[in-house]
Amino acid sequence: MLYELRHRFTRWLAYRQTIASLRQVPDSTLADAGISREEIRERARHASLLR
């Protein structure tokens, strides 16, 4: 149970950090990477599942 809690917290933290990082990136750079502002949460969720 403790392992699962730690794992969920780690994923949540990765999600929040990814969102914070992508929100600071200029629109032109996001566009070059093929990411729209509307996709930030989806990309952050996907990144958190990879950890």
C-alpha positions as CSV (number, residue, x, y, z in Angstrom):
1,M,0.0,0.0,0.0
2,L,2.8,2.4,0.8
3,Y,4.5,1.6,-2.5
4,E,1.3,2.4,-4.4
5,L,0.9,5.7,-2.6
6,R,4.5,6.7,-3.3
7,H,4.1,5.7,-6.9
8,R,0.9,7.8,-7.3
9,F,2.6,10.8,-5.7
10,T,5.6,10.4,-8.0
11,R,3.3,10.4,-11.1
12,W,1.3,13.4,-9.8
13,L,4.5,15.3,-9.2
14,A,5.7,14.5,-12.7
15,Y,2.4,15.6,-14.1
16,R,2.6,19.0,-12.2
17,Q,6.2,19.6,-13.2
18,T,5.5,18.8,-16.9
19,I,2.6,21.2,-16.9
20,A,4.6,24.0,-15.3
21,S,7.5,23.5,-17.7
22,L,5.3,23.4,-20.8
23,R,3.3,26.5,-19.8
24,Q,6.6,28.5,-19.7
25,V,7.5,27.5,-23.3
26,P,6.6,30.2,-26.0
27,D,3.8,29.3,-28.4
28,S,6.2,29.3,-31.4
29,T,8.4,26.7,-29.7
30,L,5.4,24.5,-28.8
31,A,4.2,24.8,-32.4
32,D,7.6,23.7,-33.7
33,A,7.3,20.6,-31.5
34,G,3.8,20.0,-32.8
35,I,2.1,20.8,-29.4
36,S,-0.8,23.2,-29.0
37,R,-1.6,24.9,-25.7
38,E,-4.8,22.8,-25.4
39,E,-2.7,19.6,-25.5
40,I,-0.5,20.5,-22.5
41,R,-2.5,18.6,-19.9
42,E,-2.8,15.5,-22.2
43,R,1.0,15.5,-22.8
44,A,1.6,16.0,-19.1
45,R,-0.6,13.1,-18.2
46,H,1.1,10.9,-20.7
47,A,4.5,11.9,-19.4
48,S,3.5,11.1,-15.9
49,L,2.4,7.6,-16.9
50,L,5.9,6.9,-18.3
51,R,7.5,7.3,-14.8
